Amino acid sequence: MEKEHMRKRKFLFLYLNTGNGHLTPARRLKESIERYYPEEDFHIDLVHGFAQSQYIARFWVETGYRVSSATNPAMYSFTYDLTQRRIPLYITKMLVSWRTTRYLYRLIKEKNYTDIVCFHFMLTPSVRRVIRRLERKINFTVVVTDPFSVHGAWFIEKDVDIVFFSEEVKKYASDCYAFPPKTLWRKQDIKVFPFILSSIFKPIDDYSELRKKLGLDPNKKMVLVAGGGEGLPNMMQLMAQFALQKFPYTIVAVCGRNKSAYTLLTNFAKIYPKMDIRALGYINNMHEYIQASDCVVTKAGASTVMEILACQKPIIFSTFIHGQELGNVQFVVRNKLGWFLRSPKAIHEKIDQLFSDAAYRKSIQENLKSISIPSDNRAISTYIVEEKRALS
């Protein structure tokens, strides 16, 4: 036992590339721990949970997710609902876990990890098997990355310490999945922490200097149109509506890695030179454009929503992914922090109302200020580093 405690702590953070919602929290927690514990003698590895040779798993889980959610929402919705059912869920678990377990076993044994934090439900069963086979003490924590609506696959494995980002999800797990079960041989550690955000996402009172730095007109209202790494699916329909209505505000449209959307939008801006349009590809300073904006039109990814709310900006959702993002939309709409509007015409009308009606805009701003979205990850960092060490 003494030798076990003397081991140098080595952390393994596991993720999959199904959107940015799993990798981003993992990366930010790693950065926070390294910032809060600069003197600690430990190492954190951020590792993709599938081996390079798992071509089928990578294609089915990652490419399939991106393509279906962006271009075939009906197929994605069908798959999401189907895998909520017990038999399809366990079949998926078995197929994915087979080679993943072998890969993670070799990795964890070779690197001698003392702590594992899992940011994707498809990896949890494999990690549990590996820990049982190794027969040694390894701190294992599952971070449920969806803050409001979650897939049932997060609760396949019962004997895990788990982190939620809202009391709402904790209650849902208890009511719908009897989680945690009462038959566990040990006391399960269940925690609720604020969503993992970078400290750069925060409100600023005067953003005129920031506007000048970004090359934007400080005297015009600015709408940010963005949709994560792949851009907003209905961006061009929205731009056509803005052009039809002779939109008088600055538009910054972030296309991400969607090169075709970037090309279309760049050409569109040339066709309508009187419109103040800024087309951008993938950027590393999204926080500055959010802070400089007066309103954000986006999709309902968890990280995107929390980043915008942390900067206290009103949100208009033009779309969301069935199932996993529904709770994000409901949270924003229920608390009067934004709106869900599919129609480009309705989006234009809402922006116009927001910018022209000072009393209405002030009421929304007061609602945004009343919702606390902290960007300080100290609590969860302390839990992973100090509390988990005490539990060893």
C-alpha positions as a printed NumPy array, in Angstrom:
array([[  0.   ,   0.   ,   0.   ],
       [  2.836,   2.383,   0.834],
       [  4.426,   1.717,  -2.544],
       [  1.073,   2.47 ,  -4.212],
       [  0.94 ,   5.918,  -2.591],
       [  4.559,   6.653,  -3.485],
       [  3.909,   6.288,  -7.209],
       [  4.233,   9.5  ,  -9.183],
       [  0.752,  10.531, -10.248],
       [  0.117,  10.27 , -13.964],
       [ -3.215,  11.411, -15.388],
       [ -4.901,  10.051, -18.503],
       [ -7.673,  12.212, -19.974],
       [ -9.649,  10.245, -22.588],
       [-11.86 ,  11.761, -25.291],
       [-13.384,  11.094, -28.724],
       [-13.825,  13.564, -31.589],
       [-17.619,  13.628, -31.71 ],
       [-17.859,  17.39 , -32.056],
       [-15.955,  19.695, -29.737],
       [-18.107,  18.945, -26.698],
       [-15.826,  16.209, -25.338],
       [-12.344,  17.344, -26.322],
       [-12.811,  20.985, -25.276],
       [-13.7  ,  20.273, -21.598],
       [-10.841,  17.762, -21.405],
       [ -8.35 ,  20.266, -22.778],
       [ -9.573,  23.043, -20.498],
       [ -9.499,  20.899, -17.374],
       [ -5.925,  19.901, -18.214],
       [ -4.964,  23.566, -18.621],
       [ -6.672,  24.496, -15.342],
       [ -4.989,  21.767, -13.308],
       [ -1.59 ,  22.713, -14.702],
       [ -2.279,  26.365, -13.867],
       [ -3.525,  25.754, -10.317],
       [ -0.871,  23.137,  -9.456],
       [  2.329,  24.313, -11.177],
       [  4.579,  22.815,  -8.517],
       [  2.992,  19.355,  -8.458],
       [  5.158,  16.531,  -9.764],
       [  2.677,  14.899, -12.097],
       [  1.938,  14.62 , -15.799],
       [ -1.349,  14.796, -17.742],
       [ -1.792,  13.03 , -21.086],
       [ -4.718,  13.986, -23.325],
       [ -5.362,  10.877, -25.444],
       [ -7.865,   9.839, -28.107],
       [ -9.701,   6.771, -26.787],
       [ -9.572,   4.752, -30.027],
       [ -6.392,   3.258, -31.461],
       [ -5.2  ,   4.559, -34.839],
       [ -6.   ,   1.147, -36.317],
       [ -9.674,   1.305, -35.253],
       [-10.769,   2.64 , -38.625],
       [-14.308,   1.295, -38.454],
       [-14.944,   2.614, -34.937],
       [-13.52 ,   6.023, -35.807],
       [-15.589,   6.201, -38.984],
       [-18.818,   4.975, -37.382],
       [-18.618,   7.009, -34.165],
       [-16.812,  10.191, -35.229],
       [-17.285,  10.681, -38.967],
       [-20.778,   9.248, -38.758],
       [-21.648,  11.701, -36.005],
       [-20.358,  14.737, -37.876],
       [-21.939,  13.833, -41.216],
       [-25.327,  12.696, -39.92 ],
       [-25.789,  15.557, -37.453],
       [-24.853,  18.151, -40.087],
       [-26.404,  16.748, -43.283],
       [-28.937,  14.116, -42.221],
       [-30.52 ,  15.104, -38.908],
       [-33.312,  12.525, -39.333],
       [-30.794,   9.667, -39.461],
       [-28.92 ,  11.061, -36.47 ],
       [-32.169,  11.388, -34.495],
       [-33.11 ,   7.797, -35.33 ],
       [-29.704,   6.497, -34.23 ],
       [-29.733,   8.587, -31.052],
       [-33.176,   7.32 , -30.019],
       [-32.413,   3.735, -31.046],
       [-29.276,   3.542, -28.919],
       [-31.196,   4.765, -25.902],
       [-32.838,   1.33 , -25.878],
       [-31.168,  -1.393, -23.864],
       [-30.434,  -4.034, -26.55 ],
       [-29.026,  -1.694, -29.284],
       [-27.08 ,   0.143, -26.58 ],
       [-25.393,  -3.007, -25.321],
       [-24.678,  -4.226, -28.855],
       [-22.969,  -0.895, -29.599],
       [-21.068,  -1.144, -26.326],
       [-19.842,  -4.656, -27.169],
       [-18.739,  -3.76 , -30.717],
       [-16.893,  -0.608, -29.67 ],
       [-15.33 ,  -2.08 , -26.529],
       [-13.761,  -5.147, -28.134],
       [-10.638,  -3.546, -29.645],
       [-10.78 ,  -0.418, -27.506],
       [-10.225,  -2.452, -24.339],
       [ -7.104,  -4.107, -25.766],
       [ -5.693,  -0.753, -26.859],
       [ -6.368,   0.959, -23.527],
       [ -5.031,  -2.013, -21.556],
       [ -1.65 ,  -1.772, -23.285],
       [ -1.598,   2.014, -22.948],
       [ -2.547,   2.159, -19.256],
       [ -0.257,  -0.688, -18.267],
       [  2.725,   0.696, -20.181],
       [  2.321,   4.283, -18.937],
       [  1.384,   3.2  , -15.401],
       [ -1.398,   5.781, -15.024],
       [ -2.664,   6.451, -11.515],
       [ -5.687,   8.596, -12.49 ],
       [ -8.047,   8.32 , -15.453],
       [-10.694,  10.889, -16.384],
       [-13.094,   9.856, -19.148],
       [-14.956,  12.456, -21.226],
       [-16.957,  10.111, -23.471],
       [-19.467,   7.434, -22.498],
       [-18.299,   4.988, -25.185],
       [-14.933,   4.647, -23.462],
       [-16.184,   4.054, -19.923],
       [-16.89 ,   0.282, -20.23 ],
       [-13.428,  -0.372, -21.664],
       [-11.696,   1.6  , -18.91 ],
       [-13.623,  -0.308, -16.242],
       [-12.539,  -3.649, -17.758],
       [ -8.923,  -2.529, -17.916],
       [ -8.887,  -1.466, -14.269],
       [-10.365,  -4.808, -13.187],
       [ -7.764,  -6.723, -15.196],
       [ -4.833,  -4.728, -13.868],
       [ -5.977,  -5.303, -10.276],
       [ -4.441,  -2.142,  -8.951],
       [ -5.779,   1.084,  -7.526],
       [ -6.504,   3.61 , -10.256],
       [ -8.633,   6.676,  -9.596],
       [-11.338,   6.708, -12.26 ],
       [-13.745,   9.585, -12.884],
       [-16.365,  10.013, -15.612],
       [-17.208,  13.589, -16.623],
       [-20.69 ,  13.836, -18.179],
       [-20.096,  16.574, -20.738],
       [-23.75 ,  17.375, -21.494],
       [-25.033,  19.888, -18.924],
       [-28.804,  19.441, -19.291],
       [-29.904,  16.521, -21.508],
       [-27.852,  13.322, -21.548],
       [-27.764,   9.996, -23.372],
       [-28.505,   6.878, -21.343],
       [-25.14 ,   5.402, -22.323],
       [-23.494,   7.568, -19.675],
       [-25.066,   5.26 , -17.074],
       [-24.148,   1.825, -18.474],
       [-21.368,   1.434, -15.94 ],
       [-22.677,   1.856, -12.409],
       [-19.531,   1.514, -10.324],
       [-17.854,   4.783, -11.29 ],
       [-17.236,   8.141,  -9.682],
       [-19.051,  10.686, -11.787],
       [-19.18 ,  14.449, -12.345],
       [-22.296,  16.281, -13.527],
       [-22.575,  19.889, -14.665],
       [-26.055,  20.511, -13.234],
       [-28.338,  19.286, -10.46 ],
       [-30.914,  18.746, -13.193],
       [-28.848,  15.982, -14.818],
       [-28.028,  14.445, -11.444],
       [-31.753,  14.191, -10.665],
       [-32.46 ,  12.804, -14.151],
       [-29.85 ,  10.075, -13.639],
       [-31.419,   9.146, -10.303],
       [-35.043,   9.207, -11.491],
       [-34.653,   7.531, -14.887],
       [-31.657,   5.218, -14.43 ],
       [-31.61 ,   4.564, -10.667],
       [-28.126,   6.023, -10.621],
       [-26.321,   5.416,  -8.375],
       [-27.663,   1.939,  -7.554],
       [-28.052,   0.945,  -3.923],
       [-26.198,  -2.356,  -4.346],
       [-22.678,  -1.001,  -4.84 ],
       [-20.002,  -2.453,  -2.598],
       [-18.392,   0.961,  -2.111],
       [-19.631,   4.493,  -1.652],
       [-19.847,   6.146,  -5.02 ],
       [-18.53 ,   9.674,  -5.418],
       [-21.032,  11.883,  -7.257],
       [-20.22 ,  15.559,  -7.738],
       [-21.854,  18.569,  -9.398],
       [-19.524,  21.311, -10.62 ],
       [-19.916,  24.326, -12.915],
       [-19.381,  23.652, -16.608],
       [-15.691,  23.585, -17.561],
       [-14.853,  26.873, -19.268],
       [-11.74 ,  28.835, -20.063],
       [-11.259,  31.951, -17.929],
       [-11.034,  34.053, -21.11 ],
       [-14.812,  33.807, -21.523],
       [-16.092,  36.662, -19.371],
       [-18.144,  39.839, -19.848],
       [-16.499,  43.161, -20.607],
       [-18.206,  46.507, -19.99 ],
       [-16.73 ,  48.554, -22.817],
       [-15.85 ,  46.688, -25.99 ],
       [-15.169,  49.657, -28.281],
       [-11.388,  49.131, -28.068],
       [-11.827,  45.417, -28.746],
       [-13.94 ,  46.27 , -31.803],
       [-11.161,  48.519, -33.096],
       [ -8.583,  45.774, -32.491],
       [-10.701,  43.349, -34.55 ],
       [-11.176,  45.884, -37.32 ],
       [-14.894,  46.354, -36.621],
       [-16.944,  49.531, -36.523],
       [-17.284,  50.433, -32.81 ],
       [-20.427,  52.481, -33.483],
       [-22.533,  49.788, -35.171],
       [-24.379,  46.862, -33.615],
       [-22.67 ,  43.563, -34.409],
       [-24.202,  40.109, -34.888],
       [-21.948,  37.073, -34.595],
       [-23.047,  34.071, -36.651],
       [-21.197,  30.891, -35.681],
       [-21.824,  27.192, -35.272],
       [-18.783,  25.479, -33.781],
       [-16.008,  23.886, -35.801],
       [-18.162,  23.203, -38.876],
       [-20.013,  26.524, -39.064],
       [-23.773,  27.098, -38.941],
       [-25.737,  24.733, -41.246],
       [-28.254,  27.343, -42.498],
       [-25.834,  30.255, -42.664],
       [-26.369,  31.133, -46.339],
       [-30.183,  31.17 , -46.036],
       [-29.779,  33.567, -43.142],
       [-27.431,  35.805, -45.139],
       [-29.899,  35.873, -48.039],
       [-32.622,  37.056, -45.667],
       [-30.326,  39.759, -44.266],
       [-29.556,  40.939, -47.809],
       [-33.265,  41.   , -48.679],
       [-33.991,  43.221, -45.678],
       [-30.917,  45.455, -46.252],
       [-29.472,  44.473, -42.872],
       [-27.906,  47.646, -41.365],
       [-25.679,  45.952, -38.773],
       [-22.217,  44.409, -38.882],
       [-22.209,  40.65 , -39.473],
       [-19.275,  38.475, -38.468],
       [-19.774,  34.947, -39.802],
       [-17.407,  32.241, -38.542],
       [-17.391,  29.263, -40.914],
       [-14.904,  27.139, -38.974],
       [-13.455,  24.279, -40.996],
       [-16.269,  24.498, -43.572],
       [-14.25 ,  25.786, -46.528],
       [-17.164,  25.699, -48.97 ],
       [-19.258,  27.911, -46.662],
       [-16.33 ,  30.314, -46.305],
       [-15.926,  30.558, -50.093],
       [-19.657,  31.084, -50.635],
       [-19.83 ,  33.748, -47.958],
       [-16.747,  35.571, -49.244],
       [-18.302,  35.725, -52.726],
       [-21.628,  36.745, -51.219],
       [-19.972,  39.712, -49.493],
       [-18.57 ,  40.841, -52.86 ],
       [-22.011,  40.662, -54.461],
       [-23.507,  42.796, -51.681],
       [-20.748,  45.338, -50.954],
       [-23.123,  47.637, -49.045],
       [-23.619,  44.975, -46.411],
       [-21.02 ,  44.984, -43.643],
       [-20.032,  41.289, -43.709],
       [-16.851,  39.761, -42.275],
       [-16.32 ,  36.111, -43.293],
       [-13.889,  34.105, -41.157],
       [-12.628,  30.54 , -41.256],
       [-11.398,  28.659, -38.195],
       [-10.258,  31.124, -35.52 ],
       [ -8.502,  30.87 , -32.155],
       [ -9.929,  34.049, -30.62 ],
       [-13.627,  33.233, -30.605],
       [-13.921,  34.743, -27.129],
       [-13.036,  38.18 , -28.499],
       [-15.697,  38.036, -31.195],
       [-18.294,  36.908, -28.649],
       [-17.289,  39.723, -26.288],
       [-17.414,  42.258, -29.138],
       [-20.863,  41.149, -30.322],
       [-24.319,  42.388, -29.363],
       [-26.074,  39.116, -30.224],
       [-24.997,  35.617, -31.312],
       [-26.809,  33.384, -33.806],
       [-25.632,  29.813, -33.348],
       [-26.451,  26.155, -32.795],
       [-26.917,  24.659, -29.364],
       [-23.623,  22.893, -28.577],
       [-22.955,  22.856, -24.833],
       [-19.536,  24.54 , -24.903],
       [-20.718,  27.222, -27.329],
       [-23.809,  28.003, -25.237],
       [-21.886,  28.257, -21.969],
       [-19.159,  30.411, -23.524],
       [-21.734,  32.878, -24.856],
       [-23.646,  32.994, -21.576],
       [-20.412,  33.493, -19.624],
       [-19.845,  36.602, -21.792],
       [-23.474,  37.653, -21.1  ],
       [-24.633,  37.828, -24.714],
       [-28.18 ,  37.   , -25.93 ],
       [-28.432,  33.852, -28.041],
       [-30.583,  32.999, -31.029],
       [-30.603,  29.288, -31.882],
       [-31.329,  28.552, -35.523],
       [-30.907,  24.792, -35.065],
       [-29.92 ,  22.128, -32.556],
       [-28.976,  18.447, -32.564],
       [-31.827,  16.208, -31.509],
       [-31.578,  14.776, -28.001],
       [-28.261,  15.927, -26.626],
       [-28.7  ,  19.667, -27.33 ],
       [-32.405,  20.006, -26.542],
       [-31.738,  20.729, -22.864],
       [-29.363,  23.552, -23.769],
       [-32.088,  25.244, -25.826],
       [-34.679,  24.752, -23.093],
       [-32.358,  26.23 , -20.45 ],
       [-31.74 ,  29.387, -22.478],
       [-35.367,  29.888, -23.526],
       [-36.784,  29.079, -20.067],
       [-34.535,  31.668, -18.42 ],
       [-35.265,  34.281, -21.12 ],
       [-31.647,  34.483, -22.217],
       [-32.389,  33.902, -25.897],
       [-34.695,  32.323, -28.463],
       [-35.066,  29.304, -30.746],
       [-36.098,  30.487, -34.226],
       [-35.733,  28.291, -37.316],
       [-36.938,  30.829, -39.869],
       [-34.337,  33.326, -41.182],
       [-37.141,  35.892, -41.356],
       [-38.011,  35.362, -37.678],
       [-34.319,  35.627, -36.751],
       [-34.034,  38.93 , -38.599],
       [-37.168,  40.283, -36.903],
       [-35.91 ,  39.266, -33.453],
       [-32.517,  40.938, -34.005],
       [-34.277,  44.074, -35.207],
       [-36.504,  44.085, -32.118],
       [-33.551,  43.506, -29.81 ],
       [-31.491,  46.336, -31.312],
       [-34.303,  48.883, -31.769],
       [-36.168,  48.419, -28.456],
       [-33.906,  49.661, -25.64 ],
       [-36.237,  48.529, -22.831],
       [-36.508,  45.036, -24.299],
       [-32.736,  44.802, -24.723],
       [-32.2  ,  45.943, -21.127],
       [-34.564,  43.259, -19.765],
       [-32.66 ,  40.531, -21.622],
       [-29.344,  41.916, -20.369],
       [-30.602,  41.845, -16.783],
       [-31.605,  38.208, -17.225],
       [-28.127,  37.391, -18.544],
       [-26.472,  39.093, -15.574],
       [-28.659,  37.135, -13.142],
       [-27.412,  33.765, -14.471],
       [-24.035,  32.914, -13.005],
       [-21.816,  31.022, -15.453],
       [-18.396,  30.986, -13.743],
       [-15.296,  30.362, -15.826],
       [-13.222,  29.308, -12.815],
       [-12.465,  25.567, -12.871],
       [-10.798,  25.511,  -9.478],
       [-13.484,  23.358,  -7.81 ],
       [-13.289,  20.464, -10.262],
       [ -9.484,  20.803, -10.476],
       [ -9.251,  20.501,  -6.698],
       [-11.505,  17.46 ,  -6.756],
       [ -9.481,  15.626,  -9.419],
       [ -6.097,  16.437,  -7.882],
       [ -6.661,  16.596,  -4.119],
       [ -9.91 ,  14.834,  -3.205],
       [ -9.266,  11.881,  -5.514],
       [ -5.771,  11.542,  -4.08 ],
       [ -7.282,  11.394,  -0.592],
       [ -9.632,   8.625,  -1.731],
       [ -6.748,   6.469,  -3.007]])
